[in-house]
Amino acid sequence: MYFRMFLLANLLVILVFIICYGYRFYRSLRPVAEGIERLSRQEPVYLKEKGMTGELAAKLNQTSRLLEDKNQRLRQRDEARTEWISGVSHDIRTPLALIVGYSDRLAEEAELGEEGRNMVSAIRGRVW
């Protein structure tokens, strides 16, 4: 009888320990799960690197920093590309405007022959 009570008491103590440590582990995993969720939405993550999941939190923090750096470089690249395209567009539009203006003036010339009109028409057709 004492043996059964001793065994039952030990099982209860073990069960209490399992529940307590399981709950502690669950509590320490909750911020990690939230961090993973934030990473999936491309939000920055900073988790405390302590406790049972400290190493995992450190890896998530490192991943978050790497993603932030990558996103910053992508934004800079996109801005540089946009500025470059804007500059090229301006550099192309200015000479084209001159060509169109001159071709319009040439088209109005009465002395321009049939061949000249065909050339002006070809220029205006290709520019626009």
C-alpha positions as CSV (number, residue, x, y, z in Angstrom):
1,M,0.0,0.0,0.0
2,Y,2.8,2.4,0.8
3,F,4.5,1.5,-2.4
4,R,1.4,2.4,-4.4
5,M,1.0,5.7,-2.6
6,F,4.7,6.4,-3.2
7,L,4.4,5.5,-6.8
8,L,1.3,7.7,-7.2
9,A,3.0,10.6,-5.5
10,N,6.0,10.3,-7.7
11,L,3.8,10.2,-10.8
12,L,1.9,13.3,-9.6
13,V,5.2,15.1,-9.0
14,I,6.5,14.1,-12.5
15,L,3.2,15.2,-14.1
16,V,3.4,18.6,-12.3
17,F,7.0,19.0,-13.6
18,I,6.0,18.1,-17.1
19,I,3.1,20.5,-17.1
20,C,5.2,23.3,-15.6
21,Y,8.1,22.9,-18.0
22,G,5.8,22.4,-20.9
23,Y,4.0,25.6,-20.1
24,R,7.4,27.4,-19.7
25,F,8.5,26.1,-23.1
26,Y,5.2,27.1,-24.7
27,R,5.6,30.6,-23.2
28,S,9.2,30.9,-24.6
29,L,8.1,29.6,-28.0
30,R,5.2,32.1,-28.3
31,P,7.5,35.2,-29.1
32,V,9.4,33.0,-31.6
33,A,6.2,32.1,-33.4
34,E,5.2,35.8,-33.4
35,G,8.6,36.7,-34.8
36,I,8.2,34.2,-37.6
37,E,4.8,35.7,-38.3
38,R,6.2,39.2,-38.5
39,L,9.0,38.0,-40.8
40,S,6.4,36.6,-43.1
41,R,4.8,40.0,-43.3
42,Q,8.3,41.5,-43.9
43,E,8.3,43.4,-40.7
44,P,11.4,43.9,-38.6
45,V,11.9,41.4,-35.7
46,Y,13.9,41.8,-32.5
47,L,13.5,39.0,-29.9
48,K,15.2,38.7,-26.5
49,E,18.0,36.2,-26.9
50,K,17.6,34.4,-23.6
51,G,15.9,31.4,-22.1
52,M,15.3,28.0,-23.8
53,T,14.8,29.5,-27.2
54,G,17.7,32.0,-27.1
55,E,19.6,30.5,-30.0
56,L,16.5,30.4,-32.2
57,A,15.7,34.0,-31.3
58,A,19.2,35.0,-32.2
59,K,18.8,33.3,-35.6
60,L,15.5,35.1,-36.2
61,N,17.0,38.4,-35.3
62,Q,19.9,37.8,-37.7
63,T,17.5,36.8,-40.5
64,S,15.4,40.0,-39.8
65,R,18.5,42.2,-40.1
66,L,19.6,40.4,-43.3
67,L,16.1,40.9,-44.8
68,E,16.1,44.6,-43.8
69,D,19.5,45.1,-45.4
70,K,18.3,43.4,-48.6
71,N,15.1,45.4,-48.7
72,Q,17.1,48.7,-48.2
73,R,19.5,47.7,-51.1
74,L,16.5,46.9,-53.3
75,R,14.9,50.3,-52.5
76,Q,18.1,52.1,-53.3
77,R,18.5,50.1,-56.6
78,D,14.9,50.9,-57.6
79,E,15.4,54.6,-56.8
80,A,18.6,54.7,-58.9
81,R,16.9,52.9,-61.8
82,T,14.0,55.4,-61.6
83,E,16.3,58.4,-61.7
84,W,18.3,56.9,-64.5
85,I,15.2,56.2,-66.6
86,S,14.0,59.7,-65.9
87,G,17.3,61.2,-67.1
88,V,17.5,59.0,-70.2
89,S,13.9,59.8,-71.0
90,H,14.6,63.6,-70.8
91,D,17.8,63.1,-72.9
92,I,15.8,61.4,-75.6
93,R,12.7,63.6,-75.6
94,T,14.7,66.8,-76.2
95,P,16.3,65.8,-79.5
96,L,13.0,64.1,-80.6
97,A,11.1,67.3,-80.0
98,L,13.6,69.2,-82.2
99,I,13.3,66.6,-85.0
100,V,9.5,66.7,-84.9
101,G,9.5,70.5,-84.9
102,Y,11.9,70.7,-87.9
103,S,10.0,68.0,-89.8
104,D,6.7,69.9,-89.3
105,R,8.3,73.1,-90.7
106,L,9.8,71.1,-93.6
107,A,6.4,69.6,-94.3
108,E,4.9,73.1,-94.7
109,E,7.6,74.2,-97.2
110,A,6.0,74.7,-100.6
111,E,9.3,74.2,-102.4
112,L,9.8,70.8,-101.0
113,G,9.5,68.1,-103.6
114,E,7.7,64.8,-103.5
115,E,10.8,62.9,-102.4
116,G,11.3,65.5,-99.6
117,R,7.7,65.1,-98.4
118,N,8.1,61.3,-98.3
119,M,11.2,61.7,-96.2
120,V,9.5,64.1,-93.8
121,S,6.5,61.8,-93.6
122,A,8.8,58.9,-92.8
123,I,10.5,60.9,-90.0
124,R,7.2,61.9,-88.5
125,G,5.8,58.4,-88.8
126,R,8.7,56.8,-87.0
127,V,9.1,59.4,-84.2
128,W,5.5,59.2,-83.2
